[in-house]
Structures are given as C-alpha cells and as structure tokens.
Amino acid sequence: MFNAVSKYFCMRFLAFWSGMFLSHLCLIVRILTGILVGAAMGFSLITQAYAQSETPGLGSMPSRSLTQPPDPTIPPIAPREHFFGHWGGIRPSLEHHGIELIAGYLSETMGNVTGGRGRGIAYADNRGIELKIDWNKLAGWKGLTTRAIVINRAGRSLSSTVMGDSLYPVQEIAGGGGNVAAHLSMLYAEQLLLKKRVSIAVGRLQVATDFASSPIYCEFVSNAFCGVPTPLSAGDRPAFTNGAAANWGGRIRGRPTPETYVETGVFESNSARGGRTGLQFSTATANGMMIPVEIGWEPGGGNNERPGHYKIGAYYDSARTNTLYRDLPSDEGYGLPVPSNNNPATQKTIRGRSGFWIMADQMLLRRGPYAREGLIVFAGFTLSDDRFSPYRSLGFVGMVDRAFWPARRRDSYGFAVYYAQQSRGLKALQKAEQAAGQPLTGGVPGPQGDEVIIEAEYTIHACEGLAIEPDLQVVVHPGGVRQYGTALVLGFRTNLSF
C-alpha cells in the first residue's frame, strides 16, 4: 500500500514540475523566436556557401510535418499544432476559404562520443513552407487539392564529415537542399474521385511520399529509413525521389475495399532532380521512367480498434545506367571488378534496374482516440540492385509508444534496430584493391560489408507546436567497415511548427 501511494505521488510530482518547466521554456522560446525569426532568415542566406556539402538525396527528408501524408486509416489524426496559435484569427479565416499555410523548422544536433573515424559534433537544420489549397472550398472544384513545398537547409553531416560513414547518416536532414536560399521540394495536384476511393496525383512528385514509406519511420532521427529506406532512394537511383528532390510523375491509388489499396505510378528517371533550386523542369536529361507498384492491407480502422498497415511493393526503372563495377568470371560471381566510373573503357551499360520492399506495422495497445496513440511494433525489409550503387539490402524492426504516460499524453518514445548489407560487387572490388596494395574505392580503410544501427529516442511535447527529441544511436561497423570501432552517437532534434 505504501509503495503504491509513494509511486502515485512521485508521478504527480514529476508531471507537475515537468509541466511547469516546459511551460516556461515555451514562453521563452516564443519570445526569442519572434525576435530572431527575421535574423534567422537572413543568416540562412549567408550560410548557403557552407551548407549542403553532402551528396543530394542522402538525408533528404524535410520536416515530418511538411512531407508525411496523413495516415490512411479511419481513426482521426491528431489536430495539427501551431507554435503561434491561430495568427490572430488569420489562419482559421484562410482555412475557411481552403487555404492552409504551414511553416516549420527542424534542427538536428548530433555528436559522436566514441568509435568511428573521429569524434565531433555536427548541426543541420531545415526551414520549410507548405501551401495547400482545397479548391472545393476556394472555387467549388470538388476533390481537387494542390500542394507546394519550399525548403531551405544548412549544416553538415556528422556521419560523412566526422564518423567516416557516408552510407547511413545519423541525421535525416543533412544534405539535399541544393545550397540555395529556396529549393522547391514538391508541386503537384491531387484529384479524388468515386467518393474518395480513387486518388490521382500529377506534378513534381516524390516517390517516397506514397511508396515504401510510413509516418512512423520519421519518429527516428537516423536517415536509415526516415522517409524511405535508404537503399531504395540513395546511390545511383535518380527516379526514387524523396525529401528535397522531385521529378515529373503521376500516381494513382485505388481502394477496392475500405481496408485495402493498390497504387502505381509513372515517374521520370532524371538525375537532375530539379537541379539546385528544384525549378529545373526540363526533361532533357531524363533517360527512362520508373514504375512502382504497391499493394496494402490496413485492418482495424475503427475508432476503438488497433490499426495495422501491411504493404508489399516493387519498382522497375527503365533507364540505361553504367554499372559501378565490371563483371568478370570468378568464384564470387563478380571476379575482379573494375571501378567503371573511373575508367570509361571498362563501363558496362545496362538498361533496367529494380527494387523490392515489404513492410508492416501493428498497434498492440490502444491508448487514445487518435490513429497513432498506443504501442505500435513495426518491421520491414528492402532489396535493391547493387550493380549500380553501394547499397544492397536493409532490414529493420522496432516499436514506438505514444500516450503511455497519462500526465504527458503527447510524449512518445521509440526503439529500432537496422541491419544493412552493402553491394557485393563493391566488396569484391575493395578486396581486390586491398590485396594489390591499392587505395580502396570510396576512400575507406577496409572492404565495406554489413552495418548495424541501434537507435532509441524520446519525444518531449514541450508545448503547442514544439517537440524536443533526445536521441541515442549505436553504430556497429560505421560505413560498413570493421576498421572503425563501434560509434556511440548522442544528440537531439527540435521540431517547431509555426
């Protein structure tokens, strides 16, 4: 009896003082934000010369609030929060006429405590503006919505500049912003038909918005699968766009039943991906098209049920691409691969590449009325064509839990484990180079094989529109090499929605 009473009062004490601290913190942040927002925009223009030094496409997801589509389940989504409220009544007035304007700021500060190539701290951030127009409210065009997203990024990647890991950045937003003040991330129109059972989208689209993705994945800071699993979109895969990059394309999704969907699309395979500003709309550099297909089952859509999402998909890209390594007969099937990109005489051009994914998440415990309030477990596996990129496969498993603490219902925590395998051709090439005493392709100290990432995070809902997320990552074999010791990475993410 005494223990139960003690536990009750301890929990109430923690809830009270944490609430007091966070309320004062939010007040201070609101004041500072109002003073600094103009200065921050000016500073972002100055820092462009130093920003975005990493490969475009890696870690390219903007703020979760700006990119992730709503859950397709029936349970309602938690209302969108805004740090500055209703803007003195301006926001509700605009939304009444079908105009929704959202601004967000996302920052990630991570430090490598031990292991890897070296120790250090890196900071990256993203500013984004989204304009969404419901044309039914604005002009009476039923079912039509248009959406535009513009972003600005700065900062550097801890993984590539400090840890020696260019494969799986520990920050999801490091890179991909084009090194400009404003980068067009998406611009498209969506039409709903047949009582919203059919959706058609056309424009400057990101494949990762609709295929092989889940809002759950961006609960985590690592770029291993935030937005979309890295092996599907990184490397030499210009068609599988995500985050900051978009190409011309169209997508159609249909729901044969309330719990199932089938979707496919056609997207250009264009390595330009809109260029630095995202405004390079020409198709002159396109050399093929990509067709993804995904089938999903989403049981448990009722308000008092436990929703799940199960999906399987694949894509085919018709572009002609140079393989990274020339295939020669050998016991490994790759022989003595030659780095094709460094020697045109050895290039082998192949038309067509493909990828595959299977993913699932299931709520086990329901803790509230909203779609993601509860304990959710998830798992997935992706397989890519490793003839064209250093990536081969990624498997992952994890869980997230939201509203587990009655006194802090909007807090959440998560845990995930990722296991990645790199290209077999790349590893064979590096082994041959190592045996010959030559520098290894990629500038790594040893052949690149598997890599394991373990991540734990806790999201603190500080106040309306502000979340602070401490994050811990353990990276085994950073960069896929065994010469680097296991890295311990600590840091935090700040997510602010105005």
DAHUMO-V828605 format. One record per residue. N is the residue number from 0. RES is the residue in one letter. D_LAST is the distance of its C-alpha to the last C-alpha in Angstrom with 1 decimal. Layout:
# DAHUMO-V828605
n=N res=RES d_last=D_LAST
n=N res=RES d_last=D_LAST
This chain:
# DAHUMO-V828605
n=0 res=M d_last=46.2
n=1 res=F d_last=45.4
n=2 res=N d_last=43.2
n=3 res=A d_last=41.2
n=4 res=V d_last=40.7
n=5 res=S d_last=39.8
n=6 res=K d_last=37.2
n=7 res=Y d_last=35.7
n=8 res=F d_last=35.4
n=9 res=C d_last=34.0
n=10 res=M d_last=31.2
n=11 res=R d_last=30.5
n=12 res=F d_last=30.6
n=13 res=L d_last=28.2
n=14 res=A d_last=25.7
n=15 res=F d_last=26.0
n=16 res=W d_last=25.7
n=17 res=S d_last=22.9
n=18 res=G d_last=21.0
n=19 res=M d_last=22.0
n=20 res=F d_last=21.0
n=21 res=L d_last=17.5
n=22 res=S d_last=16.8
n=23 res=H d_last=18.1
n=24 res=L d_last=16.2
n=25 res=C d_last=12.8
n=26 res=L d_last=14.1
n=27 res=I d_last=15.2
n=28 res=V d_last=12.1
n=29 res=R d_last=10.1
n=30 res=I d_last=13.2
n=31 res=L d_last=13.5
n=32 res=T d_last=10.1
n=33 res=G d_last=10.8
n=34 res=I d_last=14.2
n=35 res=L d_last=13.7
n=36 res=V d_last=11.0
n=37 res=G d_last=13.9
n=38 res=A d_last=16.3
n=39 res=A d_last=14.4
n=40 res=M d_last=14.5
n=41 res=G d_last=18.1
n=42 res=F d_last=18.9
n=43 res=S d_last=17.7
n=44 res=L d_last=20.3
n=45 res=I d_last=22.9
n=46 res=T d_last=22.4
n=47 res=Q d_last=22.9
n=48 res=A d_last=26.7
n=49 res=Y d_last=26.3
n=50 res=A d_last=23.6
n=51 res=Q d_last=24.3
n=52 res=S d_last=27.9
n=53 res=E d_last=27.9
n=54 res=T d_last=29.2
n=55 res=P d_last=26.8
n=56 res=G d_last=26.2
n=57 res=L d_last=26.2
n=58 res=G d_last=23.0
n=59 res=S d_last=21.2
n=60 res=M d_last=18.5
n=61 res=P d_last=14.9
n=62 res=S d_last=12.1
n=63 res=R d_last=13.4
n=64 res=S d_last=10.7
n=65 res=L d_last=11.6
n=66 res=T d_last=15.3
n=67 res=Q d_last=16.8
n=68 res=P d_last=18.3
n=69 res=P d_last=18.6
n=70 res=D d_last=21.6
n=71 res=P d_last=24.7
n=72 res=T d_last=26.0
n=73 res=I d_last=26.7
n=74 res=P d_last=25.1
n=75 res=P d_last=21.7
n=76 res=I d_last=18.5
n=77 res=A d_last=16.3
n=78 res=P d_last=13.7
n=79 res=R d_last=10.3
n=80 res=E d_last=8.0
n=81 res=H d_last=4.8
n=82 res=F d_last=4.7
n=83 res=F d_last=5.7
n=84 res=G d_last=7.6
n=85 res=H d_last=9.4
n=86 res=W d_last=9.1
n=87 res=G d_last=12.8
n=88 res=G d_last=13.9
n=89 res=I d_last=12.9
n=90 res=R d_last=10.8
n=91 res=P d_last=13.9
n=92 res=S d_last=16.2
n=93 res=L d_last=15.0
n=94 res=E d_last=15.0
n=95 res=H d_last=18.5
n=96 res=H d_last=19.6
n=97 res=G d_last=18.3
n=98 res=I d_last=15.4
n=99 res=E d_last=12.2
n=100 res=L d_last=9.5
n=101 res=I d_last=6.8
n=102 res=A d_last=5.3
n=103 res=G d_last=5.8
n=104 res=Y d_last=8.1
n=105 res=L d_last=11.2
n=106 res=S d_last=14.3
n=107 res=E d_last=17.7
n=108 res=T d_last=20.5
n=109 res=M d_last=23.8
n=110 res=G d_last=27.4
n=111 res=N d_last=30.8
n=112 res=V d_last=33.0
n=113 res=T d_last=36.2
n=114 res=G d_last=37.7
n=115 res=G d_last=36.9
n=116 res=R d_last=38.1
n=117 res=G d_last=36.6
n=118 res=R d_last=34.3
n=119 res=G d_last=31.1
n=120 res=I d_last=27.3
n=121 res=A d_last=24.8
n=122 res=Y d_last=21.2
n=123 res=A d_last=19.0
n=124 res=D d_last=15.4
n=125 res=N d_last=13.5
n=126 res=R d_last=10.8
n=127 res=G d_last=10.3
n=128 res=I d_last=9.8
n=129 res=E d_last=11.2
n=130 res=L d_last=13.2
n=131 res=K d_last=15.1
n=132 res=I d_last=17.9
n=133 res=D d_last=20.2
n=134 res=W d_last=23.4
n=135 res=N d_last=25.2
n=136 res=K d_last=23.1
n=137 res=L d_last=23.1
n=138 res=A d_last=26.7
n=139 res=G d_last=28.4
n=140 res=W d_last=28.5
n=141 res=K d_last=28.5
n=142 res=G d_last=26.8
n=143 res=L d_last=25.4
n=144 res=T d_last=21.8
n=145 res=T d_last=20.6
n=146 res=R d_last=17.8
n=147 res=A d_last=16.9
n=148 res=I d_last=14.8
n=149 res=V d_last=15.0
n=150 res=I d_last=14.5
n=151 res=N d_last=15.6
n=152 res=R d_last=17.2
n=153 res=A d_last=19.2
n=154 res=G d_last=21.3
n=155 res=R d_last=24.3
n=156 res=S d_last=25.6
n=157 res=L d_last=27.4
n=158 res=S d_last=29.6
n=159 res=S d_last=31.2
n=160 res=T d_last=31.4
n=161 res=V d_last=32.5
n=162 res=M d_last=33.5
n=163 res=G d_last=35.5
n=164 res=D d_last=33.7
n=165 res=S d_last=32.6
n=166 res=L d_last=32.6
n=167 res=Y d_last=29.9
n=168 res=P d_last=27.1
n=169 res=V d_last=25.7
n=170 res=Q d_last=22.2
n=171 res=E d_last=20.8
n=172 res=I d_last=18.9
n=173 res=A d_last=21.8
n=174 res=G d_last=23.1
n=175 res=G d_last=23.0
n=176 res=G d_last=20.7
n=177 res=G d_last=23.7
n=178 res=N d_last=23.7
n=179 res=V d_last=22.2
n=180 res=A d_last=19.3
n=181 res=A d_last=18.1
n=182 res=H d_last=19.4
n=183 res=L d_last=19.5
n=184 res=S d_last=18.9
n=185 res=M d_last=19.7
n=186 res=L d_last=21.0
n=187 res=Y d_last=22.9
n=188 res=A d_last=24.1
n=189 res=E d_last=24.8
n=190 res=Q d_last=27.6
n=191 res=L d_last=28.4
n=192 res=L d_last=32.1
n=193 res=L d_last=34.7
n=194 res=K d_last=32.6
n=195 res=K d_last=29.7
n=196 res=R d_last=32.1
n=197 res=V d_last=31.9
n=198 res=S d_last=28.9
n=199 res=I d_last=29.5
n=200 res=A d_last=27.0
n=201 res=V d_last=28.0
n=202 res=G d_last=26.6
n=203 res=R d_last=25.0
n=204 res=L d_last=24.4
n=205 res=Q d_last=23.9
n=206 res=V d_last=26.6
n=207 res=A d_last=24.6
n=208 res=T d_last=22.2
n=209 res=D d_last=25.2
n=210 res=F d_last=27.9
n=211 res=A d_last=28.6
n=212 res=S d_last=25.1
n=213 res=S d_last=23.3
n=214 res=P d_last=19.8
n=215 res=I d_last=21.8
n=216 res=Y d_last=22.6
n=217 res=C d_last=19.2
n=218 res=E d_last=19.2
n=219 res=F d_last=21.3
n=220 res=V d_last=20.8
n=221 res=S d_last=24.1
n=222 res=N d_last=24.3
n=223 res=A d_last=27.5
n=224 res=F d_last=26.0
n=225 res=C d_last=22.2
n=226 res=G d_last=21.7
n=227 res=V d_last=25.5
n=228 res=P d_last=28.4
n=229 res=T d_last=29.2
n=230 res=P d_last=32.8
n=231 res=L d_last=31.9
n=232 res=S d_last=29.6
n=233 res=A d_last=30.6
n=234 res=G d_last=33.9
n=235 res=D d_last=35.6
n=236 res=R d_last=33.8
n=237 res=P d_last=32.2
n=238 res=A d_last=32.0
n=239 res=F d_last=29.9
n=240 res=T d_last=26.6
n=241 res=N d_last=23.3
n=242 res=G d_last=19.9
n=243 res=A d_last=20.1
n=244 res=A d_last=23.4
n=245 res=A d_last=24.6
n=246 res=N d_last=28.0
n=247 res=W d_last=29.6
n=248 res=G d_last=30.2
n=249 res=G d_last=30.5
n=250 res=R d_last=30.1
n=251 res=I d_last=31.6
n=252 res=R d_last=31.1
n=253 res=G d_last=33.4
n=254 res=R d_last=33.9
n=255 res=P d_last=37.6
n=256 res=T d_last=36.9
n=257 res=P d_last=33.8
n=258 res=E d_last=33.9
n=259 res=T d_last=34.7
n=260 res=Y d_last=33.3
n=261 res=V d_last=34.7
n=262 res=E d_last=32.8
n=263 res=T d_last=33.9
n=264 res=G d_last=33.0
n=265 res=V d_last=34.3
n=266 res=F d_last=32.4
n=267 res=E d_last=33.9
n=268 res=S d_last=34.8
n=269 res=N d_last=33.8
n=270 res=S d_last=33.4
n=271 res=A d_last=31.6
n=272 res=R d_last=28.4
n=273 res=G d_last=27.3
n=274 res=G d_last=28.1
n=275 res=R d_last=26.0
n=276 res=T d_last=23.8
n=277 res=G d_last=23.8
n=278 res=L d_last=25.6
n=279 res=Q d_last=29.1
n=280 res=F d_last=30.0
n=281 res=S d_last=33.7
n=282 res=T d_last=35.5
n=283 res=A d_last=38.3
n=284 res=T d_last=37.5
n=285 res=A d_last=37.2
n=286 res=N d_last=40.2
n=287 res=G d_last=39.7
n=288 res=M d_last=37.4
n=289 res=M d_last=35.9
n=290 res=I d_last=36.3
n=291 res=P d_last=34.4
n=292 res=V d_last=35.4
n=293 res=E d_last=33.8
n=294 res=I d_last=35.2
n=295 res=G d_last=33.4
n=296 res=W d_last=34.3
n=297 res=E d_last=31.8
n=298 res=P d_last=33.8
n=299 res=G d_last=32.8
n=300 res=G d_last=30.4
n=301 res=G d_last=31.2
n=302 res=N d_last=29.0
n=303 res=N d_last=31.4
n=304 res=E d_last=32.2
n=305 res=R d_last=31.2
n=306 res=P d_last=29.7
n=307 res=G d_last=30.7
n=308 res=H d_last=30.1
n=309 res=Y d_last=33.1
n=310 res=K d_last=33.2
n=311 res=I d_last=35.6
n=312 res=G d_last=35.4
n=313 res=A d_last=36.8
n=314 res=Y d_last=36.6
n=315 res=Y d_last=39.2
n=316 res=D d_last=38.6
n=317 res=S d_last=41.6
n=318 res=A d_last=40.9
n=319 res=R d_last=43.8
n=320 res=T d_last=42.8
n=321 res=N d_last=44.7
n=322 res=T d_last=45.2
n=323 res=L d_last=44.3
n=324 res=Y d_last=47.7
n=325 res=R d_last=51.1
n=326 res=D d_last=52.8
n=327 res=L d_last=56.3
n=328 res=P d_last=58.6
n=329 res=S d_last=58.4
n=330 res=D d_last=58.3
n=331 res=E d_last=54.5
n=332 res=G d_last=54.2
n=333 res=Y d_last=52.5
n=334 res=G d_last=55.4
n=335 res=L d_last=54.8
n=336 res=P d_last=51.5
n=337 res=V d_last=51.1
n=338 res=P d_last=47.7
n=339 res=S d_last=47.8
n=340 res=N d_last=45.1
n=341 res=N d_last=47.2
n=342 res=N d_last=50.4
n=343 res=P d_last=50.5
n=344 res=A d_last=54.0
n=345 res=T d_last=52.8
n=346 res=Q d_last=49.9
n=347 res=K d_last=50.1
n=348 res=T d_last=48.1
n=349 res=I d_last=47.3
n=350 res=R d_last=45.8
n=351 res=G d_last=43.5
n=352 res=R d_last=41.3
n=353 res=S d_last=39.7
n=354 res=G d_last=37.5
n=355 res=F d_last=37.2
n=356 res=W d_last=34.9
n=357 res=I d_last=35.2
n=358 res=M d_last=32.4
n=359 res=A d_last=32.0
n=360 res=D d_last=29.9
n=361 res=Q d_last=31.1
n=362 res=M d_last=29.9
n=363 res=L d_last=32.7
n=364 res=L d_last=31.4
n=365 res=R d_last=29.2
n=366 res=R d_last=27.3
n=367 res=G d_last=25.3
n=368 res=P d_last=24.7
n=369 res=Y d_last=21.9
n=370 res=A d_last=22.8
n=371 res=R d_last=22.1
n=372 res=E d_last=23.0
n=373 res=G d_last=26.1
n=374 res=L d_last=28.2
n=375 res=I d_last=28.1
n=376 res=V d_last=30.5
n=377 res=F d_last=30.3
n=378 res=A d_last=32.5
n=379 res=G d_last=33.1
n=380 res=F d_last=35.3
n=381 res=T d_last=35.1
n=382 res=L d_last=38.1
n=383 res=S d_last=38.0
n=384 res=D d_last=40.8
n=385 res=D d_last=41.4
n=386 res=R d_last=43.8
n=387 res=F d_last=41.0
n=388 res=S d_last=38.5
n=389 res=P d_last=38.7
n=390 res=Y d_last=37.0
n=391 res=R d_last=39.0
n=392 res=S d_last=37.5
n=393 res=L d_last=34.9
n=394 res=G d_last=35.2
n=395 res=F d_last=32.7
n=396 res=V d_last=32.6
n=397 res=G d_last=30.2
n=398 res=M d_last=28.5
n=399 res=V d_last=25.2
n=400 res=D d_last=25.2
n=401 res=R d_last=22.4
n=402 res=A d_last=23.0
n=403 res=F d_last=26.2
n=404 res=W d_last=25.9
n=405 res=P d_last=26.1
n=406 res=A d_last=24.6
n=407 res=R d_last=21.5
n=408 res=R d_last=21.1
n=409 res=R d_last=17.7
n=410 res=D d_last=19.1
n=411 res=S d_last=20.9
n=412 res=Y d_last=23.3
n=413 res=G d_last=25.0
n=414 res=F d_last=28.1
n=415 res=A d_last=29.3
n=416 res=V d_last=32.3
n=417 res=Y d_last=32.7
n=418 res=Y d_last=36.1
n=419 res=A d_last=36.4
n=420 res=Q d_last=39.5
n=421 res=Q d_last=39.9
n=422 res=S d_last=42.1
n=423 res=R d_last=45.8
n=424 res=G d_last=46.9
n=425 res=L d_last=44.8
n=426 res=K d_last=46.3
n=427 res=A d_last=49.8
n=428 res=L d_last=49.4
n=429 res=Q d_last=48.2
n=430 res=K d_last=51.1
n=431 res=A d_last=53.5
n=432 res=E d_last=52.1
n=433 res=Q d_last=52.3
n=434 res=A d_last=55.9
n=435 res=A d_last=56.8
n=436 res=G d_last=55.3
n=437 res=Q d_last=52.8
n=438 res=P d_last=49.1
n=439 res=L d_last=46.9
n=440 res=T d_last=44.6
n=441 res=G d_last=41.0
n=442 res=G d_last=42.2
n=443 res=V d_last=42.2
n=444 res=P d_last=44.9
n=445 res=G d_last=46.0
n=446 res=P d_last=45.8
n=447 res=Q d_last=42.5
n=448 res=G d_last=42.7
n=449 res=D d_last=40.5
n=450 res=E d_last=37.4
n=451 res=V d_last=36.0
n=452 res=I d_last=32.5
n=453 res=I d_last=31.7
n=454 res=E d_last=28.2
n=455 res=A d_last=26.9
n=456 res=E d_last=23.3
n=457 res=Y d_last=21.8
n=458 res=T d_last=18.1
n=459 res=I d_last=17.2
n=460 res=H d_last=14.6
n=461 res=A d_last=13.9
n=462 res=C d_last=11.9
n=463 res=E d_last=9.3
n=464 res=G d_last=6.6
n=465 res=L d_last=8.8
n=466 res=A d_last=12.0
n=467 res=I d_last=14.8
n=468 res=E d_last=17.6
n=469 res=P d_last=21.1
n=470 res=D d_last=23.2
n=471 res=L d_last=26.9
n=472 res=Q d_last=28.8
n=473 res=V d_last=32.5
n=474 res=V d_last=33.7
n=475 res=V d_last=37.4
n=476 res=H d_last=39.1
n=477 res=P d_last=36.2
n=478 res=G d_last=36.5
n=479 res=G d_last=39.1
n=480 res=V d_last=41.8
n=481 res=R d_last=43.8
n=482 res=Q d_last=44.5
n=483 res=Y d_last=41.1
n=484 res=G d_last=40.8
n=485 res=T d_last=38.3
n=486 res=A d_last=34.9
n=487 res=L d_last=32.9
n=488 res=V d_last=29.2
n=489 res=L d_last=26.8
n=490 res=G d_last=23.2
n=491 res=F d_last=19.6
n=492 res=R d_last=16.3
n=493 res=T d_last=12.9
n=494 res=N d_last=10.0
n=495 res=L d_last=6.4
n=496 res=S d_last=3.8
n=497 res=F d_last=0.0
